[in-house]
């Protein structure tokens, strides 16, 4: 039982520490910059095919799905916590 709690705690700790960098990478991969270096927030802005990723211009659906990745990652971390709690309670005979 204690090994499940320790393993779950480590998995949750690592997962929570990776949410921030994951969200940063997703944001930087979906942002498009123009030739002056400023970030474009819409495909209607002229000159938004500059040095950044053109994911919004080529496929807004792909950018939307990519922006959902940190949320699903957080749901996975929540699932690990639920699994650890349920397994520990089952081992203790409560459930």
MOPAC internal coordinates of N, CA, C and O (Angstrom, degrees):
PM7 1SCF
backbone

  N    0.0000 0     0.00 0     0.00 0    0    0    0
  C    1.4422 1     0.00 0     0.00 0    1    0    0
  C    1.5272 1   110.83 1     0.00 0    2    1    0
  O    1.2310 1   120.53 1   137.42 1    3    2    1
  N    1.3247 1   116.60 1   -42.58 1    3    2    1
  C    1.4640 1   119.40 1  -177.77 1    5    3    2
  C    1.5211 1   110.97 1   -69.00 1    6    5    3
  O    1.2310 1   120.32 1   148.53 1    7    6    5
  N    1.3487 1   116.99 1   -31.47 1    7    6    5
  C    1.4642 1   118.40 1   178.48 1    9    7    6
  C    1.5252 1   111.07 1   -67.95 1   10    9    7
  O    1.2310 1   120.03 1   147.09 1   11   10    9
  N    1.3267 1   117.55 1   -32.91 1   11   10    9
  C    1.4646 1   120.36 1   176.98 1   13   11   10
  C    1.5285 1   110.49 1   -68.53 1   14   13   11
  O    1.2310 1   120.11 1   139.90 1   15   14   13
  N    1.3253 1   117.40 1   -40.10 1   15   14   13
  C    1.4629 1   120.79 1   178.51 1   17   15   14
  C    1.5307 1   111.73 1   -65.52 1   18   17   15
  O    1.2310 1   120.50 1   137.03 1   19   18   17
  N    1.3210 1   116.65 1   -42.97 1   19   18   17
  C    1.4578 1   120.17 1  -179.86 1   21   19   18
  C    1.5251 1   110.47 1   -67.05 1   22   21   19
  O    1.2310 1   120.30 1   134.83 1   23   22   21
  N    1.3309 1   117.03 1   -45.17 1   23   22   21
  C    1.4617 1   120.63 1   178.27 1   25   23   22
  C    1.5168 1   112.21 1   -62.19 1   26   25   23
  O    1.2310 1   120.44 1   138.26 1   27   26   25
  N    1.3239 1   116.77 1   -41.74 1   27   26   25
  C    1.4575 1   120.72 1   177.76 1   29   27   26
  C    1.5179 1   112.15 1   -65.60 1   30   29   27
  O    1.2310 1   120.58 1   139.00 1   31   30   29
  N    1.3210 1   116.49 1   -41.00 1   31   30   29
  C    1.4643 1   120.23 1   178.43 1   33   31   30
  C    1.5185 1   111.06 1   -62.31 1   34   33   31
  O    1.2310 1   120.41 1   137.79 1   35   34   33
  N    1.3330 1   116.82 1   -42.21 1   35   34   33
  C    1.4625 1   120.25 1   179.21 1   37   35   34
  C    1.5248 1   110.50 1   -66.19 1   38   37   35
  O    1.2310 1   120.23 1   137.43 1   39   38   37
  N    1.3352 1   117.16 1   -42.57 1   39   38   37
  C    1.4677 1   120.33 1   179.58 1   41   39   38
  C    1.5254 1   111.14 1   -63.22 1   42   41   39
  O    1.2310 1   120.33 1   137.58 1   43   42   41
  N    1.3194 1   116.98 1   -42.42 1   43   42   41
  C    1.4630 1   120.53 1   179.38 1   45   43   42
  C    1.5270 1   110.65 1   -67.66 1   46   45   43
  O    1.2310 1   120.15 1   138.81 1   47   46   45
  N    1.3172 1   117.32 1   -41.19 1   47   46   45
  C    1.4594 1   121.17 1   178.97 1   49   47   46
  C    1.5304 1   111.50 1   -61.49 1   50   49   47
  O    1.2310 1   120.38 1   134.57 1   51   50   49
  N    1.3187 1   116.88 1   -45.43 1   51   50   49
  C    1.4696 1   120.39 1   178.54 1   53   51   50
  C    1.5217 1   110.32 1   -66.83 1   54   53   51
  O    1.2310 1   120.06 1   137.84 1   55   54   53
  N    1.3263 1   117.48 1   -42.16 1   55   54   53
  C    1.4587 1   120.57 1   179.78 1   57   55   54
  C    1.5094 1   113.13 1   -62.53 1   58   57   55
  O    1.2310 1   120.50 1   136.40 1   59   58   57
  N    1.3263 1   116.65 1   -43.60 1   59   58   57
  C    1.4691 1   120.31 1   179.69 1   61   59   58
  C    1.5205 1   110.73 1   -66.41 1   62   61   59
  O    1.2310 1   120.28 1   143.91 1   63   62   61
  N    1.3229 1   117.08 1   -36.09 1   63   62   61
  C    1.4682 1   118.72 1   179.21 1   65   63   62
  C    1.5220 1   112.05 1   -71.83 1   66   65   63
  O    1.2310 1   119.47 1   161.01 1   67   66   65
  N    1.3256 1   118.62 1   -18.99 1   67   66   65
  C    1.4601 1   121.26 1   179.72 1   69   67   66
  C    1.5269 1   113.57 1   -93.27 1   70   69   67
  O    1.2310 1   119.26 1   171.22 1   71   70   69
  N    1.3195 1   119.02 1    -8.78 1   71   70   69
  C    1.4647 1   120.98 1  -179.06 1   73   71   70
  C    1.5307 1   110.78 1   -64.00 1   74   73   71
  O    1.2310 1   119.83 1   135.79 1   75   74   73
  N    1.3044 1   117.93 1   -44.21 1   75   74   73
  C    1.4655 1   121.69 1  -179.51 1   77   75   74
  C    1.5257 1   113.43 1   -61.13 1   78   77   75
  O    1.2310 1   119.66 1   126.42 1   79   78   77
  N    1.3529 1   118.25 1   -53.58 1   79   78   77
  C    1.4630 1   118.68 1   177.75 1   81   79   78
  C    1.5363 1   113.38 1   -62.05 1   82   81   79
  O    1.2310 1   120.33 1   146.06 1   83   82   81
  N    1.3221 1   116.97 1   -33.94 1   83   82   81
  C    1.4573 1   119.87 1   177.77 1   85   83   82
  C    1.5257 1   110.92 1   -65.19 1   86   85   83
  O    1.2310 1   120.42 1   135.11 1   87   86   85
  N    1.3234 1   116.80 1   -44.89 1   87   86   85
  C    1.4655 1   120.42 1   177.94 1   89   87   86
  C    1.5268 1   111.41 1   -63.72 1   90   89   87
  O    1.2310 1   120.12 1   142.83 1   91   90   89
  N    1.3256 1   117.38 1   -37.17 1   91   90   89
  C    1.4612 1   120.83 1   177.80 1   93   91   90
  C    1.5222 1   111.17 1   -64.46 1   94   93   91
  O    1.2310 1   120.29 1   136.63 1   95   94   93
  N    1.3163 1   117.04 1   -43.37 1   95   94   93
  C    1.4599 1   120.61 1   179.45 1   97   95   94
  C    1.5259 1   111.72 1   -66.32 1   98   97   95
  O    1.2310 1   120.39 1   141.45 1   99   98   97
  N    1.3251 1   116.86 1   -38.55 1   99   98   97
  C    1.4641 1   119.90 1   178.12 1  101   99   98
  C    1.5202 1   110.01 1   -65.24 1  102  101   99
  O    1.2310 1   120.42 1   136.89 1  103  102  101
  N    1.3294 1   116.79 1   -43.11 1  103  102  101
  C    1.4579 1   120.36 1   179.32 1  105  103  102
  C    1.5213 1   111.38 1   -62.86 1  106  105  103
  O    1.2310 1   120.49 1   137.25 1  107  106  105
  N    1.3251 1   116.67 1   -42.75 1  107  106  105
  C    1.4582 1   119.03 1  -179.01 1  109  107  106
  C    1.5235 1   112.25 1   -71.68 1  110  109  107
  O    1.2310 1   119.87 1   153.61 1  111  110  109
  N    1.3144 1   117.85 1   -26.39 1  111  110  109
  C    1.4630 1   118.87 1  -179.92 1  113  111  110
  C    1.5170 1   112.12 1   -81.59 1  114  113  111
  O    1.2310 1   119.78 1   158.70 1  115  114  113
  N    1.3135 1   118.03 1   -21.30 1  115  114  113
  C    1.4602 1   119.60 1   179.30 1  117  115  114
  C    1.5177 1   112.23 1   -98.47 1  118  117  115
  O    1.2310 1   119.71 1   167.71 1  119  118  117
  N    1.3236 1   118.15 1   -12.29 1  119  118  117
  C    1.4669 1   120.40 1  -179.77 1  121  119  118
  C    1.5195 1   109.91 1   -77.57 1  122  121  119
  O    1.2310 1   120.91 1   -38.26 1  123  122  121
  N    1.2883 1   115.86 1   141.74 1  123  122  121
  C    1.4615 1   122.24 1   178.12 1  125  123  122
  C    1.5129 1   107.96 1  -117.53 1  126  125  123
  O    1.2310 1   120.50 1   -48.63 1  127  126  125
  N    1.3013 1   116.64 1   131.37 1  127  126  125
  C    1.4582 1   120.63 1   178.70 1  129  127  126
  C    1.5112 1   109.61 1  -110.62 1  130  129  127
  O    1.2310 1   121.22 1   -30.42 1  131  130  129
  N    1.3215 1   115.27 1   149.58 1  131  130  129
  C    1.4599 1   118.92 1   176.54 1  133  131  130
  C    1.5284 1   109.12 1   -90.62 1  134  133  131
  O    1.2310 1   120.23 1     5.11 1  135  134  133
  N    1.2948 1   117.16 1  -174.89 1  135  134  133
  C    1.4575 1   120.68 1  -174.26 1  137  135  134
  C    1.5251 1   113.30 1   -65.97 1  138  137  135
  O    1.2310 1   119.73 1   157.21 1  139  138  137
  N    1.3454 1   118.12 1   -22.79 1  139  138  137
  C    1.4628 1   119.87 1   178.55 1  141  139  138
  C    1.5250 1   112.22 1   -85.70 1  142  141  139
  O    1.2310 1   119.82 1   173.09 1  143  142  141
  N    1.3379 1   117.95 1    -6.91 1  143  142  141
  C    1.4549 1   121.12 1   176.79 1  145  143  142
  C    1.5047 1   115.09 1    98.62 1  146  145  143
  O    1.2310 1   119.37 1   174.64 1  147  146  145
  N    1.3270 1   118.81 1    -5.36 1  147  146  145
  C    1.4545 1   119.96 1   178.77 1  149  147  146
  C    1.5258 1   109.96 1   -82.00 1  150  149  147
  O    1.2310 1   120.70 1   -27.90 1  151  150  149
  N    1.3171 1   116.26 1   152.10 1  151  150  149
  C    1.4548 1   121.63 1  -175.99 1  153  151  150
  C    1.5180 1   110.42 1   -80.43 1  154  153  151
  O    1.2310 1   120.76 1   -46.83 1  155  154  153
  N    1.3154 1   116.14 1   133.17 1  155  154  153
  C    1.4587 1   122.00 1   176.30 1  157  155  154
  C    1.5215 1   108.38 1   -91.50 1  158  157  155
  O    1.2310 1   120.27 1   -45.51 1  159  158  157
  N    1.3028 1   117.09 1   134.49 1  159  158  157
  C    1.4615 1   120.73 1   179.89 1  161  159  158
  C    1.5098 1   112.64 1  -107.46 1  162  161  159
  O    1.2310 1   119.94 1   176.10 1  163  162  161
  N    1.2915 1   117.73 1    -3.90 1  163  162  161
  C    1.4567 1   121.63 1  -178.55 1  165  163  162
  C    1.5156 1   109.22 1  -145.67 1  166  165  163
  O    1.2310 1   120.82 1   -28.98 1  167  166  165
  N    1.3129 1   116.05 1   151.02 1  167  166  165
  C    1.4559 1   119.75 1   178.82 1  169  167  166
  C    1.5176 1   111.16 1   -78.69 1  170  169  167
  O    1.2310 1   120.03 1   170.53 1  171  170  169
  N    1.3333 1   117.54 1    -9.47 1  171  170  169
  C    1.4621 1   120.69 1  -179.41 1  173  171  170
  C    1.5222 1   112.31 1   -80.65 1  174  173  171
  O    1.2310 1   119.43 1   166.74 1  175  174  173
  N    1.3284 1   118.70 1   -13.26 1  175  174  173
  C    1.4643 1   121.54 1  -179.22 1  177  175  174
  C    1.5191 1   108.57 1   -74.30 1  178  177  175
  O    1.2310 1   120.92 1   -48.37 1  179  178  177
  N    1.2988 1   115.86 1   131.63 1  179  178  177
  C    1.4684 1   120.39 1  -179.24 1  181  179  178
  C    1.5223 1   110.03 1   -69.24 1  182  181  179
  O    1.2310 1   120.26 1   -40.64 1  183  182  181
  N    1.2944 1   117.11 1   139.36 1  183  182  181
  C    1.4565 1   122.35 1   176.06 1  185  183  182
  C    1.5042 1   114.16 1    82.61 1  186  185  183
  O    1.2310 1   119.27 1  -158.29 1  187  186  185
  N    1.3096 1   119.00 1    21.71 1  187  186  185
  C    1.4631 1   121.41 1  -179.11 1  189  187  186
  C    1.5157 1   112.20 1   -88.45 1  190  189  187
  O    1.2310 1   119.53 1  -155.58 1  191  190  189
  N    1.2707 1   118.51 1    24.42 1  191  190  189
  C    1.4610 1   121.43 1   176.59 1  193  191  190
  C    1.5177 1   109.79 1  -111.07 1  194  193  191
  O    1.2310 1   120.51 1  -145.73 1  195  194  193
  N    1.3204 1   116.63 1    34.27 1  195  194  193
  C    1.4569 1   121.53 1  -173.98 1  197  195  194
  C    1.5031 1   113.80 1   -79.77 1  198  197  195
  O    1.2310 1   120.29 1    46.64 1  199  198  197
  N    1.3107 1   117.05 1  -133.36 1  199  198  197
  C    1.4491 1   122.77 1  -168.99 1  201  199  198
  C    1.5146 1   113.70 1   -80.30 1  202  201  199
  O    1.2310 1   118.99 1   164.76 1  203  202  201
  N    1.3041 1   119.54 1   -15.24 1  203  202  201
  C    1.4622 1   121.47 1  -176.66 1  205  203  202
  C    1.5085 1   113.18 1   -86.46 1  206  205  203
  O    1.2310 1   121.38 1     7.04 1  207  206  205
  N    1.3185 1   114.96 1  -172.96 1  207  206  205
  C    1.4513 1   121.69 1   178.33 1  209  207  206
  C    1.5189 1   109.63 1   -73.83 1  210  209  207
  O    1.2310 1   120.29 1   -45.40 1  211  210  209
  N    1.2930 1   117.05 1   134.60 1  211  210  209
  C    1.4601 1   121.41 1  -178.63 1  213  211  210
  C    1.5219 1   110.79 1   -99.37 1  214  213  211
  O    1.2310 1   120.21 1  -142.08 1  215  214  213
  N    1.3326 1   117.21 1    37.92 1  215  214  213
  C    1.4604 1   120.28 1  -177.59 1  217  215  214
  C    1.5119 1   111.65 1   -67.67 1  218  217  215
  O    1.2310 1   119.93 1   141.24 1  219  218  217
  N    1.3301 1   117.73 1   -38.76 1  219  218  217
  C    1.4588 1   119.73 1   178.38 1  221  219  218
  C    1.5213 1   111.60 1   -66.11 1  222  221  219
  O    1.2310 1   120.46 1   145.55 1  223  222  221
  N    1.3117 1   116.72 1   -34.45 1  223  222  221
  C    1.4514 1   119.86 1  -177.65 1  225  223  222
  C    1.5277 1   110.62 1   -75.83 1  226  225  223
  O    1.2310 1   119.95 1   139.91 1  227  226  225
  N    1.3179 1   117.70 1   -40.09 1  227  226  225
  C    1.4542 1   119.85 1  -178.26 1  229  227  226
  C    1.5211 1   112.17 1   -78.43 1  230  229  227
  O    1.2310 1   120.04 1   140.51 1  231  230  229
  N    1.3309 1   117.54 1   -39.49 1  231  230  229
  C    1.4623 1   120.13 1  -176.27 1  233  231  230
  C    1.5225 1   109.44 1  -155.88 1  234  233  231
  O    1.2310 1   120.65 1   -74.37 1  235  234  233
  N    1.3095 1   116.37 1   105.63 1  235  234  233
  C    1.4614 1   118.29 1   177.19 1  237  235  234
  C    1.5216 1   110.71 1   -72.02 1  238  237  235
  O    1.2310 1   120.19 1   153.36 1  239  238  237
  N    1.3279 1   117.24 1   -26.64 1  239  238  237
  C    1.4629 1   120.52 1   176.97 1  241  239  238
  C    1.5246 1   110.30 1   -64.07 1  242  241  239
  O    1.2310 1   120.11 1   136.65 1  243  242  241
  N    1.3259 1   117.39 1   -43.35 1  243  242  241
  C    1.4576 1   120.80 1   178.77 1  245  243  242
  C    1.5115 1   112.35 1   -63.29 1  246  245  243
  O    1.2310 1   120.43 1   141.61 1  247  246  245
  N    1.3272 1   116.77 1   -38.39 1  247  246  245
  C    1.4614 1   120.31 1   177.86 1  249  247  246
  C    1.5195 1   110.89 1   -67.45 1  250  249  247
  O    1.2310 1   120.34 1   142.58 1  251  250  249
  N    1.3304 1   116.96 1   -37.42 1  251  250  249
  C    1.4628 1   120.33 1   178.86 1  253  251  250
  C    1.5243 1   110.88 1   -65.51 1  254  253  251
  O    1.2310 1   120.41 1   136.11 1  255  254  253
  N    1.3168 1   116.82 1   -43.89 1  255  254  253
  C    1.4659 1   120.49 1   178.80 1  257  255  254
  C    1.5208 1   110.45 1   -65.30 1  258  257  255
  O    1.2310 1   120.36 1   139.37 1  259  258  257
  N    1.3145 1   116.91 1   -40.63 1  259  258  257
  C    1.4645 1   120.07 1   179.18 1  261  259  258
  C    1.5262 1   111.18 1   -65.30 1  262  261  259
  O    1.2310 1   119.78 1   144.93 1  263  262  261
  N    1.3130 1   118.03 1   -35.07 1  263  262  261
  C    1.4630 1   120.92 1   177.56 1  265  263  262
  C    1.5255 1   112.68 1   -68.97 1  266  265  263
  O    1.2310 1   119.57 1   162.93 1  267  266  265
  N    1.3224 1   118.42 1   -17.07 1  267  266  265
  C    1.4644 1   121.65 1   178.75 1  269  267  266
  C    1.5270 1   113.08 1   -85.75 1  270  269  267
  O    1.2310 1   119.85 1   170.02 1  271  270  269
  N    1.3204 1   117.88 1    -9.98 1  271  270  269
  C    1.4611 1   121.81 1  -176.25 1  273  271  270
  C    1.5340 1   113.10 1   -59.34 1  274  273  271
  O    1.2310 1   118.15 1   133.26 1  275  274  273
  N    1.3531 1   121.13 1   -46.74 1  275  274  273
  C    1.4630 1   118.96 1   179.60 1  277  275  274
  C    1.5336 1   113.40 1   -61.16 1  278  277  275
  O    1.2310 1   120.16 1   146.07 1  279  278  277
  N    1.3220 1   117.29 1   -33.93 1  279  278  277
  C    1.4642 1   119.89 1   177.53 1  281  279  278
  C    1.5143 1   112.14 1   -65.11 1  282  281  279
  O    1.2310 1   120.43 1   136.37 1  283  282  281
  N    1.3279 1   116.79 1   -43.63 1  283  282  281
  C    1.4606 1   119.62 1   178.42 1  285  283  282
  C    1.5218 1   111.54 1   -70.25 1  286  285  283
  O    1.2310 1   120.16 1   148.81 1  287  286  285
  N    1.3163 1   117.30 1   -31.19 1  287  286  285
  C    1.4678 1   120.32 1   174.69 1  289  287  286
  C    1.5291 1   109.92 1   -63.69 1  290  289  287
  O    1.2310 1   120.50 1   137.06 1  291  290  289
  N    1.3277 1   116.65 1   -42.94 1  291  290  289
  C    1.4657 1   120.68 1   177.58 1  293  291  290
  C    1.5203 1   111.34 1   -64.71 1  294  293  291
  O    1.2310 1   120.00 1   142.56 1  295  294  293
  N    1.3381 1   117.60 1   -37.44 1  295  294  293
  C    1.4645 1   120.25 1   175.86 1  297  295  294
  C    1.5305 1   111.28 1   -64.18 1  298  297  295
  O    1.2310 1   120.20 1   144.90 1  299  298  297
  N    1.3257 1   117.22 1   -35.10 1  299  298  297
  C    1.4587 1   120.65 1   175.82 1  301  299  298
  C    1.5203 1   112.19 1   -64.74 1  302  301  299
  O    1.2310 1   120.63 1   140.15 1  303  302  301
  N    1.3165 1   116.39 1   -39.85 1  303  302  301
  C    1.4675 1   120.40 1   176.90 1  305  303  302
  C    1.5288 1   109.88 1   -64.81 1  306  305  303
  O    1.2310 1   120.57 1   139.32 1  307  306  305
  N    1.3278 1   116.51 1   -40.68 1  307  306  305
  C    1.4645 1   120.59 1   176.18 1  309  307  306
  C    1.5244 1   110.88 1   -61.58 1  310  309  307
  O    1.2310 1   120.50 1   141.23 1  311  310  309
  N    1.3325 1   116.65 1   -38.77 1  311  310  309
  C    1.4622 1   120.69 1   177.71 1  313  311  310
  C    1.5181 1   112.17 1   -63.76 1  314  313  311
  O    1.2310 1   120.30 1   142.43 1  315  314  313
  N    1.3220 1   117.04 1   -37.57 1  315  314  313
  C    1.4687 1   120.32 1   176.65 1  317  315  314
  C    1.5255 1   109.95 1   -62.75 1  318  317  315
  O    1.2310 1   120.64 1   137.45 1  319  318  317
  N    1.3265 1   116.39 1   -42.55 1  319  318  317
  C    1.4707 1   119.56 1   178.35 1  321  319  318
  C    1.5163 1   112.46 1   -63.03 1  322  321  319
  O    1.2310 1   120.39 1   138.82 1  323  322  321
  N    1.3169 1   116.87 1   -41.18 1  323  322  321
  C    1.4668 1   120.71 1   178.59 1  325  323  322
  C    1.5216 1   110.28 1   -65.90 1  326  325  323
  O    1.2310 1   120.00 1   138.27 1  327  326  325
  N    1.3322 1   117.60 1   -41.73 1  327  326  325
  C    1.4627 1   120.90 1   179.92 1  329  327  326
  C    1.5242 1   111.56 1   -64.76 1  330  329  327
  O    1.2310 1   120.46 1   139.89 1  331  330  329
  N    1.3277 1   116.73 1   -40.11 1  331  330  329
  C    1.4678 1   119.94 1   178.59 1  333  331  330
  C    1.5299 1   110.47 1   -65.69 1  334  333  331
  O    1.2310 1   120.63 1   136.65 1  335  334  333
  N    1.3223 1   116.40 1   -43.35 1  335  334  333
  C    1.4621 1   119.92 1   179.98 1  337  335  334
  C    1.5228 1   111.11 1   -63.62 1  338  337  335
  O    1.2310 1   120.54 1   133.01 1  339  338  337
  N    1.3278 1   116.58 1   -46.99 1  339  338  337
  C    1.4616 1   120.22 1  -179.25 1  341  339  338
  C    1.5246 1   111.39 1   -63.58 1  342  341  339
  O    1.2310 1   120.37 1   136.31 1  343  342  341
  N    1.3438 1   116.90 1   -43.69 1  343  342  341
  C    1.4583 1   119.93 1   178.83 1  345  343  342
  C    1.5037 1   113.19 1   -63.49 1  346  345  343
  O    1.2310 1   120.24 1   140.91 1  347  346  345
  N    1.3182 1   117.15 1   -39.09 1  347  346  345
  C    1.4686 1   120.26 1   178.74 1  349  347  346
  C    1.5172 1   111.65 1   -68.20 1  350  349  347
  O    1.2310 1   120.78 1   139.14 1  351  350  349
  N    1.3204 1   116.11 1   -40.86 1  351  350  349
  C    1.4689 1   119.02 1   177.60 1  353  351  350
  C    1.5273 1   111.20 1   -67.19 1  354  353  351
  O    1.2310 1   120.11 1   144.50 1  355  354  353
  N    1.3222 1   117.39 1   -35.50 1  355  354  353
  C    1.4612 1   120.53 1   177.53 1  357  355  354
  C    1.5206 1   110.68 1   -67.34 1  358  357  355
  O    1.2310 1   120.18 1   138.58 1  359  358  357
  N    1.3496 1   117.26 1   -41.42 1  359  358  357
  C    1.4601 1   120.03 1   177.41 1  361  359  358
  C    1.5197 1   112.24 1   -64.97 1  362  361  359
  O    1.2310 1   120.42 1   148.83 1  363  362  361
  N    1.3262 1   116.79 1   -31.17 1  363  362  361
  C    1.4622 1   120.50 1   179.68 1  365  363  362
  C    1.5276 1   111.84 1   -80.43 1  366  365  363
  O    1.2310 1   120.10 1   168.14 1  367  366  365
  N    1.3320 1   117.41 1   -11.86 1  367  366  365
  C    1.4533 1   120.93 1   178.56 1  369  367  366
  C    1.5110 1   113.86 1    88.12 1  370  369  367
  O    1.2310 1   119.39 1  -168.77 1  371  370  369
  N    1.2964 1   118.76 1    11.23 1  371  370  369
  C    1.4641 1   122.27 1  -179.46 1  373  371  370
  C    1.5199 1   109.77 1   -78.19 1  374  373  371
  O    1.2310 1   120.45 1   140.88 1  375  374  373
  N    1.3291 1   116.74 1   -39.12 1  375  374  373
  C    1.4644 1   120.30 1  -178.55 1  377  375  374
  C    1.5004 1   109.84 1  -102.09 1  378  377  375
  O    1.2310 1   120.10 1   180.00 1  379  378  377

